[in-house]
Amino acid sequence: MTELRLPEINRILLSGRLTRDPDVRYAGDGTPVTTLALAFHRSWRGRDGQYGEETGYVTARTYQRLAEVCGQRLRKGSPVLVEGRLQMREWKDPQGRRQTRLEIRAESVHFLERLPASGELPGLESPQRVDEGGGTPS
């Protein structure tokens, strides 16, 4: 019997709104880490003609310059499109129990609304996307 080889694909593309302000923290080595709590929504019409909808919630993490920019630009309710991969995070809670959570490791974040005319960040008046390196692609 031949073993089935699956391609190693781990990509996610998700749009939603932030359910709270970004949580910006710094790792032990000083690396900025920003946690984004996202809500996503789906509506559909069933075969019976009835409409249905569901809302889901997921956490995305950004690192380095992307984390800083997300912390500065985004607020509760901000619409975003996140590109990245799924990642399992593990830690021990204060009682010493092992905890795990499946999260999005965001590699790029598209801001879906423009900054106010005054501009909060010099040089980033209206970027469409910010990548992990912190740059805005041309």
N, C-alpha and C positions, 0 to 999 in steps of 0.2 A: 504494500500500500504506500502511495506517495504522500509525503507530508505537505500539507497546504501551507504555503508561505504567504503571509499577509503583508501588504505594504505598511511601512511604519509612518502613518499619517496622523498627525495630531495638530489640527488647525481648527480655530473657532473664529467666527465672525458674528458679533452680537450687537444689536442696537438696543438702547434703553435709556432710562433716566436715572439719575442718582437719587437714592432714597434718603441720603444725608450728605452733609459736607464731607469732602475727602479727609481722610485721617492721615496726616503726614507725620512720619516718625523717622528716626535715624538708627541704622544698624550699628553694632559695636564698632565697626570700622569707619563709621561716618557716612555710609551710603544712604541717601534718601530712599525711603520706601513709602509709597502712598497706597492706601487701601481705598478702593471705590466700591460702594455698595450699589448694585444696579437692580432695577426692576425692569422686566421685559414683559410684553403683552402680546397676546395672539387672539384674533377674532376669527370665527368661521361660521359657515352656514351648513348645517347638516342636511342629509338626504331628505329628512322630513320637513325641511324648510325653516326649521327653528335656528335661531342664532345662538351661538355659544361664545364664551370668552374665558380666557385664563390668564393669570398673571404669575410670573415666577420671579425668583430672586437669586442673585449670584454675586459672589465677591470677585473682584479683579484686583490684581496687585501690579503696580508699576515701580520701576527702579530708576535710579540715577537721575539724569536731567529730565527725563519724561515724568518722573515722580514729582519733581519740583514744579514743572510747568502745569501739571494736572492740579496740584495743590493750590497754585496761584489762580488758575483760570476757571476751575469748576466749582460749583456750589450745588446744594440740594436742588433737585429738579432739572439740572443741566442735562440736555440730550447729548448722547455720545454714541459713537460706533467704535467698538473695541475689536482689535484683531490680535490674536495671540494663540496660545496653546493651553490645554488643560494640564493642571499640575496638582498633585496630591501634596498637601502640607501636613506635617506632623509636629506635635508639641506635647508637653506634659502640663496638665492644669495644676493649680496650687495644691491639690490633694494628691498629686503624683500620678494621676490616671492619664494614659495615653489618649490623645485626641487626634482626629484626622479631619481634614476638610478638602474637598475638591474645589479648586479655584481656577480662575483664568490668570495666566501669566501674560499680561498685556505687553505686546511688543510695539504696538502703535495704537494711538487713540485719535479718532477724528472728532473734532469739536463741531457740533451741528448747529451752533448759534454763534453769531458774531459778537465781538466785544463792543461795549458802548463806544461812541464816537471819540470819547476822551482817551480810550486805550489804557489798559491797566499795565501792560507789559511793553516797554519800548522794543521795537523790532518785531513784535508779534501781534500786530493790529488785527489780523483776521486769518490766522493759519487754518488750513483745511485739515491738516494732519500733523501730528507730532510722533516721531519714531523714538525707539528706545535710546538712540544716541542723542536725542534732544533736538535734532534738526527738523526743519520743515522741508519735505521734498519739493522739488520744483515741478 
